[in-house]
Amino acid sequence: MKQGKLLVAALLLATLAGLFWWSNKKEAAATKAPAAPTTTKILEVPQDQIQSLTIEKAGSESIELKRVAGKWSITAPNALPADQDAVSSLLSTFGALNADKLLDEKAPNLEQFGLTKPSLSVTATKQDGKTVKLLFGDETPTSTGSYAELGGDPRVFIVASYHKSSLDKTVNDLRDKRLLTFDSEKLSRVELTAKKVTIEFGRNKDEWQILKPKPLRADQSAVEDLVRSLGDAKMELSVTDDEKRSLSAFKTGAAVATAELTDVAGRQELEVRKNKDDYYAKSSAVAGVYKVLSSVGSSMDKGLDDFRNKKLFDFGFADPDKIELHDGAKSHFLTRSGSDWWSNGTKMDEGSVSTLVADIRALTATKFPDRGFTTPSMEITVMSDSGKRVEKVLIAKYGNSYIARRENEPALYELSASVITDLEHAATELKTAPAPAPAAKKK
């Protein structure tokens, strides 16, 4: 009996000892210093020290890039503006390149790695006139990397394929593909001719207005979307592109729109035409005709009403300061003080006033008629922006809908009957704030 107990105790002790050993081993592994990096630094050249770069690829013309006054340009095979971000990305890869593996400290035969006739070489000239040349040979048997060497260095490395891809660039990869180079922050005028109408937009500070065909309130987001689309208009380039074919497609295509933009540097123009399902553009800022995304054409192929402000009031999402509403014999006067609303000295229920404000804010035109405004049955005046903005709107019944007009503006706005019904209902539901709860009696 005693022997059995001793055996059980021995087994328990052995189990505890094993658990203790395993726990200590796990903790040691967790606190063990991280393994040394397996990559090897090949290059370390700060971008600001590189003044020119040459890319040579077997079977292709060499590409030369030079930096003048801090700006990169393509100088060969043709002189072209460079995409500054694309060049910066290229330099970032080149200037801090790591190898996955140092294959040989001193390879006796470079031919076996394809380095006697490199498939790609990139040469950088630094500010001090010294050059750094990186050469790529064959792919590794697994096709996950390429053999590489540094000019004047006997070592052979294996570099990840994605590093080589980041350096293996064409002229089309590196050129500035923008069709317009205006400064959107300093843009003062935009003129769009589309659908047989010319619309001119003018900007005063950060606010756009329609100047032609007649002065009208502009939808700020719609104009900004147009400007953004024009700024993003780029050449769609591919190896199959043919300049003569693009020019022919442009000449025989149907006119879509023309945009003229004016900033502090001057005026630029972009003309877009559609041929079958493709869009082509010609710019005054860049020579040639280029295929563009369909979104460029659709953003320009718009009429006057697409850019008009359909909202009756401009106070937006800010809370107004005063509201005066006359609807037939009924009148409502509301004044905001802090977060509280008052009417003739009586504090009003915040929720009911918020509903009325939301319905006034939601008054939006369904279309812009030329006529139909008669004797107004409703008048709304809203003061906002600490009294700096006063907006007055008159609304008249028109068949099954309503026609509205802002004071001192000729434009008319057609409203659906439902928005007026909602507004009238919100006005009838205005109520005073509940009386405050009586203070608790002191014991």
N, C-alpha and C positions, 0 to 999 in steps of 0.2 A: 504493500500500500504506500509505504513511504517512498519506495523507488518510483512509483507512478507519479507521485506529486513532484518528486525531484525532476523527473523527465519533462513534465509540463512546464515547470519553472524554467528549466534550461531552454526550452523552445521559446518561451516568452522573452527571455533575456536576449536570445539570438535575434528574434524579430525586432526588438527595440533597438539593438545595436545596428541592425541593417538600416532601419528607418533613420537613425541618427546620422549614419554615414551618407545615405542618399541625400538627406536634407543639407548637410554641409557641402556636398559636392555641387548641388543645385545652386546654393548661395554663392559658392566660389565662382561658378560659371557666370552667374548674374553680375558679379562685381569684377569679373575679369576685364582687363583693358581691351578695347576694341582692336580688331585685327588691323595691321598696317595696310594702307591702301595698296591695291594691286596695280593701279595705273601708274604710268610713267610720264612725267612732264616732258613734252617735246619742245614746245615753244612758250615763251612768255614775253610778248611785246605789247606794251600799252598802245591802245588805239591812237592816242594823240601824237605818238611818235612816228606813225606811218604816214608818209607823204604821197606815195604812189603804190599801185598794185597791178601786177600783170598776171593774167590767167591764160595758160597755154594748154590746149587740149589737142590730142592727136586727131588730125583730119579736120580741124577747125581753125578759123582765124583767131589770132591772139586778141584778148580784150585788155585794154589798158585803162586804168582809172587814176585820176590825179586830184589832189586836194588843193584848192586855191582859196585863200581867205576863209578857211574853215568849211568850204563847201565842195563836195565831190562831184566830178563830172566824168563821163566816159569820153576818152580822147581817141580810142581806136577800137574796132576798125572804122567807126564813124564817130564824129563829134555829136554827143547827145547829152541832155541833162540826165543826171542819175537820181535814182530813188534813194534818198538819204538814209531811210530806215533799212532798206535792203543791203546797202553797202555797210552800214553799221553792224548789222547782223553777221555779214561775211567776215568783217574784221574781228568781231568778237570771237568767232570760232577759230580763226587763224591765229590770233594773238595769244590764246590761252589753250593751246591744243594738247590733249593728253592721249597717250597710246594705251590700248588695252594690254599690250604686252611688249616687252623688249625681247625681240626674237634672237638677235645676234649682236654681240658687242663689236664684231669686226667680220662682216661677211666676206668670204673670199671670192664669191661669185654672185654678182648682183643680177645677172641675167636670169637666174632661176626664179627670181622674184618679180621679173618684168621691170626692173628699175634701170636697165641700160637704155630702154626706150619707154620712158614713163608715159602712162595714159593721161596724166594730169599733173601740171606743176603750177604752183602759185609763188610768185616772187614779190616780196615787199621791199620797198626802199624807204629807209628811215631818215629822220631829220639830219643825222650826221653823215648821210650819203652811203652808209653801209647797207648791204642787201641781205635778206634772209630768204632762202629758197626751200620750199617744201615740195617733194616729189612723191607721186603715188604710182605704184606698179600694178601687178595683177591682184585679183581677188584671192582670198584664202580659199582652201578647198570647201569650207562650209558656207562660203559666200556671205558671211556675216561681217567681214572686215576686208581691208586691203593692206598690202605691204607698202611701207612708206619709209622715206629717209630724208634727212635734213642735209642740204647741200654743204659739203665739207665735213660731214660727220660720218664716220664709218659704220655707225650702228644702223640696224634695220628693225623697224617696229611693225606691229600690227595695229592698225587704226580702225575703229568701228566704221561700218559703212555709212552711217548717218553723218559722221563727221566729214567724210569725203563728199557726200551729197550736198552738205551745207557750203562746200567750197566750189563744187562743180556747177558753176552758174553760166548762163548765156547772157547775151546782150539784152534780150527781152526780159530776163529775170531781174536785171540790174537797172534798166532804164526807168526814168520817171514816166509812168503811164497816164498821168493826169492829163486830161484834155483842156482843163482850165486851171489856172494857177492864181486866181484872185485870193485876196485876204478877206475871209468872211467877216472878220471883226471890223474891217474898215470899208465894208461894202456900203454904198450910199444909194445906188439905183439898180433896179433890175427891170428889164423890159422883155416881156414874153409875147411872141406872136404865135398864136395857135387857133385853130378852128375859125380862121378868117377874122380874128379880133386881136388887136394889140393892147396888152395890159401893161401899164407902167406902175411899178412900186417904188416908193420913196421911203427912206428910213430917217426918222428923227430920233436920235439917241438909240434906244433899243426897240422902238415901236415902228412897225411898218404901216403904211397907208397906201391905198390905191389912188393914184393920181390921174390915170387915164384908163378908159375913155372918159371918165368923169370922177371927181373926188368921191370916194366911198370908204367906209370902214373895212379894214382888212382882217381876215382870220390870221392871227399871228402864227399859229402852229402850221397852217397850210403854206404860208410864205416861207417860213423857216424850213419846212420839209422840201420845198422846191430848191432853195439855196443849198441845202445839204446834199440833195441829189445831184445838183450841178457840180458841186465841189468834189463829189465822189465819182463823177463820170470818168471812166478810164478806158484805155484801149484794151480790147480783148484780143490778145496776141497768141498765136500758135505757130507751130512749124509749118502748117499748111497754108498760112495766110499768104495772099498774093495782092500786092499793091494795085496792080492794074484791075484785078477782078473786083476789089473793094471799091475802087473809083467808079467802075462801070455800074456796079450795083447801086452806088450812091446817086449817080447821074440819072439812072432810069427809075429810081425809087420814088415813092409818093412822099411829098413834104409832110412832116409831122409837126415840127415847131422850130422856132429860132429864138434863142435867148441872148440878150446883150446885158453884160454886167459891168458896172463902173465902181472901181475902188480908187484909192489914192494914187495907184500906179497907172491908172488909165482904164481903157475899155477893152473888153474881150467878148468874143461872140462864138456861139456854138449852134450849128445847124444840124438837125437830125432828120433823116429820111428812113422810110421803111420799104424794104424790098422783099416781098413774100412774107416770111415770118421773122426776118432778121432786120436789125436796126443798124444804121451806119451814121457816123458823125464826122463833121468837118469843123475844125476849130481854128480861130485866128491866132491862138497861142502856140499851136504845134502844126508843123507841115504834114500834109497827107490826109487821107481818109481812113477811118478805122471802124471796125465792127464794135458795137457797144452792147451792154446788157439791155434787155427789153425794158427793165425798170427805169432806165434813163429816158427812153421814149415815153413811157406811160406817165412818168412824173411831169413831163412837159406838155403832154397832150391833154390840156385842161382848158376850160372856159372861165369866163369872168365869175360866174356864180360859185365856182369851186374855191375861189379865194376870198369871197366876201364873208364878213362876220355875220353869222346868222343869229347870234345872241342879241336880244334887245338891250340888255344892260351890260355894262363893262365892269361892274364892281367885283365880278369873279367870286372867289371863295372867301374873300374877306367879309367880315360882318359890316353891314352899312351902319351909318350913324342915325339916320332919320328915314322914315317911310311915311309918305302921305298917299292915301288911296281913296279915290272917289269913284264910286260905282252907282250911277243913278243918284238916288236920294241918300245912299249910304256913304259915310265917310269914316276913315280910320286914320288916326295920327299916332305914330309910334316914335319914341326917342330912346336911344340906347345910352346907358350910363354904366361904364364898366362892362360887366356881364349881365346887367339887369336891363329889362325893357319896361318903359313907362308909357302910359297914355292918359293925358290930361291929369297928371298927378297921381295916377293909380298904377301900382306895379302890376305888370302883366305876367301871365304864365309863360315861362321860357319855351316850353315845348310847342305851344300853339303858335307863338311868334316865329319860332324856327321853321315850322312847316310853311308859314306864309312866305318867309324869306326864301326858302328853297323853291317854292312855286314861282316866285318872281324871277329868281335866278334861272329857272328852267325855261322861261319864255324864249322860244327859238323859232325862227322862220322856217316854214316848209318850202317856201319859194319867194321870189321877189317880183311882185306884180308891178305893172306900170301905172295902174289905175285901180279904183275901187274904194278909196278912202272917202268916207262921207262924214256925217256928224258923229263925233266921238261919244261913246256911251261910258267910257272908262278912262280915267286919268291916273297915272302912277308917277310919283316923284320920289327918287331915291338919292339921298346925300351920303357920300362915302369919302374915305381917305381924309378924315378930319376936316370935312367941309370943302376940300379942294375940288371934288368932283360932284356935280349936281346933274342928274339925268332925269329928264321928263319924257314920258311916253304917253301918247294918246292912242286909244284903241276904239275902232268902230266896227259894228256888225256888217258882214258882207256875205249874204246868202247863208250857207251852212258853216261858214268860217268867219274869221275876223281879219281886219287889216289894221296894222299898227304903223305909227310914224313917230320917230324920235324928234323932239323939239329942235328946230333950226337945221333939220336935215331933210333933203327932198326924197330920200329913199323910202320905199314902202316895204313892209314885211307882212307876209300872210301867215296867220297862226291857225292851228287846228282848234276846233271848238272845245276839245277835251282839256287843253291846257288852261283855257279861260274858265271852264267849269271847275277845274281843280283849284284855281286861284280864288274864285268866288266862294267856294266851299271853305277853303282855309280862312278866308276873311270872316265868314259867319261863325267859325269855330274859335275865334280869338276869345280868350277869357282871362279874367284877373287871376293873379297868383293866389294860392291858398293862404289863408291867414296863418301866421306863425304859431306854433304850438305854445300854449301857455307855459311860462317858466315853472319849474318844479318848486313846490313850497318847501321852505326850510323847516326842518324839524326842530 
